[in-house]
Amino acid sequence: MKNLLVLTFCLITGAVFAQAPKGAWKSQEPTGSTSILIVADNYMSIASFSVGNKYFERAEGGPITIDGDKMTYTPEFNSADTAKVGIPIVFTVTKKNDILTLRYEEAMVWMKVDEAENASMAGAWHITERASNGEGELVKIHQQGTRKTLKLLSGTRFQWFAIDPGVKGFYATGGGTYSAKDGKYTENIQFFSKDNNRVGTSLAFGWKLDNGRWDHSGKSSDGKRIHEVWEKIK
């Protein structure tokens, strides 16, 4: 009877998690700053920005593990404070209806943007093959060191980031909304750390999924031809 009461209480409060709260979540500040949290494949990223004045504020992210209502997050990058990279943070997680609360030293409250369960592109991806100058044969990328480029997708939102956890390096990030249908993958850029002039533009790519391989071709934000293959991180 006691166990049943505990289980009932947890279900009412939303404090029990069997898995990470996957999808995209949003927090809005009175100043106009927006923060987007994306959780995919046991990895999370956060970006804070203002679309109106094309201002990028900060970004961070890293792998997560879930144990009941506790979520351990270990940052692999933090554009505002590199001293926090590699230091685990344990959040108490609650979710009720479309509201997600992450509590550490203080509570961070997020509103649901979308889910990832039925989205074919949702996940944490990394580049595994690339064609030279975007043309010709795809060549395997031989990873050296700890530098890497990842892209997280929820049902409607994306964020990519170039980082090097081994040296606490953060090099660039960008993100916004995306759509993937009829052989076309389109990104609508809402923030870009290296060049805010790219905010508000859209990029369209050829796209297909084949046995977990995301074949991606078109032109990058600087107009260069690209042809890449991305796969989900293990």
C-alpha positions in Angstrom: 0.0 0.0 0.0 2.9 2.4 0.9 4.6 1.8 -2.5 1.3 2.4 -4.3 0.9 5.8 -2.5 4.5 6.8 -3.4 3.9 5.8 -7.0 0.6 7.8 -7.2 2.3 10.9 -5.6 5.1 10.7 -8.1 2.8 10.4 -11.1 0.7 13.4 -9.9 3.8 15.6 -9.4 5.5 14.4 -12.6 8.7 13.7 -10.7 9.5 10.2 -12.1 11.5 9.9 -15.4 12.3 6.7 -17.1 14.1 8.6 -19.8 15.3 12.1 -20.7 12.7 14.7 -21.5 13.4 14.6 -25.2 12.3 17.4 -27.6 12.6 21.2 -27.6 11.8 23.5 -24.7 11.6 27.3 -24.6 12.2 30.0 -21.9 11.4 33.6 -22.6 12.9 36.6 -20.7 11.2 40.0 -20.3 14.2 41.5 -22.0 13.3 39.7 -25.2 16.0 37.1 -24.9 14.9 33.5 -25.8 16.5 30.3 -24.6 16.0 27.0 -26.4 16.8 23.7 -24.8 17.1 20.6 -27.1 17.3 17.1 -25.6 18.1 14.3 -28.0 19.8 10.9 -27.7 21.0 11.6 -24.1 22.6 14.9 -25.1 21.3 18.4 -24.4 22.2 21.9 -25.7 21.0 25.3 -24.6 21.2 28.5 -26.7 20.2 32.0 -25.6 19.6 34.7 -28.2 17.4 37.5 -29.5 16.0 37.2 -32.9 14.8 40.8 -33.1 18.2 42.3 -32.8 20.1 39.3 -34.2 22.0 38.9 -31.0 23.7 35.7 -29.8 24.2 35.5 -26.1 25.5 32.2 -25.0 25.4 28.4 -25.6 26.3 25.2 -23.7 25.7 21.5 -23.9 26.9 18.0 -23.1 25.7 14.4 -22.4 23.1 13.6 -19.8 22.1 10.5 -17.8 18.8 9.9 -16.0 18.2 8.2 -12.7 14.6 8.6 -11.5 13.9 12.3 -11.2 17.7 13.1 -11.2 19.4 14.2 -14.4 23.2 14.4 -14.5 24.5 16.9 -17.1 28.2 17.1 -17.9 29.0 20.2 -20.1 31.3 19.6 -23.0 31.2 23.3 -23.9 30.1 26.6 -22.4 30.6 29.7 -24.5 30.2 32.0 -21.5 32.3 30.1 -18.9 34.8 27.5 -19.9 35.6 26.7 -16.2 32.2 24.8 -16.0 33.2 22.4 -18.8 33.6 18.8 -17.5 32.0 19.5 -14.1 28.8 17.4 -13.7 25.6 19.1 -12.5 22.7 17.1 -11.0 19.3 18.5 -11.7 16.0 17.5 -10.1 13.6 17.1 -13.0 9.8 17.6 -12.9 7.4 17.8 -15.8 3.7 18.6 -15.6 1.6 19.0 -18.7 3.8 21.1 -21.0 6.1 22.6 -18.3 9.5 21.2 -17.6 11.4 22.3 -14.4 15.1 21.7 -13.9 16.2 22.5 -10.4 19.8 22.9 -9.3 20.8 26.0 -7.3 17.6 27.6 -8.6 14.7 26.5 -10.8 14.7 26.8 -14.5 11.3 26.6 -16.1 10.7 25.6 -19.7 7.6 25.4 -21.9 7.4 22.6 -24.4 8.0 23.5 -28.1 7.8 20.0 -29.6 8.4 16.4 -29.0 10.9 14.1 -30.7 9.2 10.7 -30.5 7.7 10.7 -34.0 10.2 12.9 -35.8 12.5 10.9 -38.1 15.3 13.5 -37.9 15.3 13.9 -34.2 18.6 13.0 -32.5 22.2 13.9 -31.9 24.3 13.7 -35.1 27.9 14.0 -36.0 29.6 14.1 -39.4 31.2 10.8 -40.6 31.8 11.4 -44.3 32.4 14.5 -46.5 33.1 15.2 -50.2 36.0 17.5 -51.1 34.6 20.9 -52.0 31.1 19.4 -51.9 31.7 17.3 -55.1 33.0 13.9 -56.0 33.4 10.9 -53.8 32.4 10.9 -50.1 35.4 10.2 -47.9 35.4 8.9 -44.3 36.4 11.5 -41.8 39.1 10.2 -39.5 38.6 11.9 -36.1 41.7 13.0 -34.4 41.8 14.4 -30.9 38.6 15.6 -29.2 37.5 18.3 -31.6 34.0 17.6 -33.1 31.0 19.1 -34.7 27.6 17.9 -33.6 24.0 18.8 -34.6 21.0 18.2 -32.3 17.5 18.0 -33.8 14.1 17.9 -32.0 10.9 17.7 -34.0 11.1 21.2 -35.3 14.4 22.8 -34.0 18.1 22.4 -34.6 21.4 23.5 -33.1 24.9 22.7 -34.3 28.1 23.4 -32.5 31.9 23.1 -33.2 33.7 22.3 -30.0 36.7 20.6 -28.4 36.0 19.3 -24.9 39.6 18.2 -24.4 40.8 21.8 -24.3 37.4 23.3 -23.3 37.2 24.9 -26.7 34.1 26.5 -28.2 34.4 27.7 -31.8 30.9 28.3 -33.3 27.2 27.5 -33.0 24.0 28.2 -34.9 20.4 27.1 -34.9 16.8 27.8 -35.4 13.9 25.9 -36.9 13.9 23.2 -39.6 11.6 21.1 -41.9 12.4 17.9 -43.7 10.0 16.6 -46.3 9.7 15.7 -50.0 13.5 15.2 -50.3 14.3 18.7 -49.1 15.7 19.7 -45.7 15.4 23.4 -44.9 17.0 25.3 -42.0 15.7 28.8 -40.9 18.5 30.5 -39.0 17.6 32.3 -35.7 21.1 32.6 -34.2 24.7 32.3 -35.4 27.6 33.0 -33.1 30.1 34.0 -35.8 28.0 36.1 -38.1 24.6 37.7 -37.0 24.0 38.8 -40.6 23.0 35.1 -41.3 20.0 35.4 -38.9 16.8 35.4 -40.8 18.1 33.5 -43.8 17.0 30.0 -44.9 19.1 27.2 -46.3 17.7 24.3 -48.4 19.5 21.0 -48.9 19.0 17.7 -50.6 18.3 15.2 -48.0 17.7 11.5 -47.4 17.9 8.9 -44.6 19.3 5.5 -45.4 19.9 2.9 -42.7 20.6 5.7 -40.2 22.9 7.7 -42.5 21.7 11.2 -43.2 22.9 12.3 -46.6 23.0 16.1 -46.8 24.0 18.2 -49.8 23.6 21.8 -50.9 25.3 25.1 -50.1 26.4 26.2 -46.6 25.6 29.6 -45.1 28.8 31.1 -46.7 27.8 29.8 -50.2 30.2 26.9 -50.4 29.0 23.6 -51.8 28.8 20.8 -49.3 28.0 17.1 -49.5 28.1 15.3 -46.1 26.9 12.2 -44.3 25.9 12.5 -40.7 25.2 9.6 -38.3 23.8 9.5 -34.8 26.3 9.6 -31.9 26.6 6.3 -30.0 
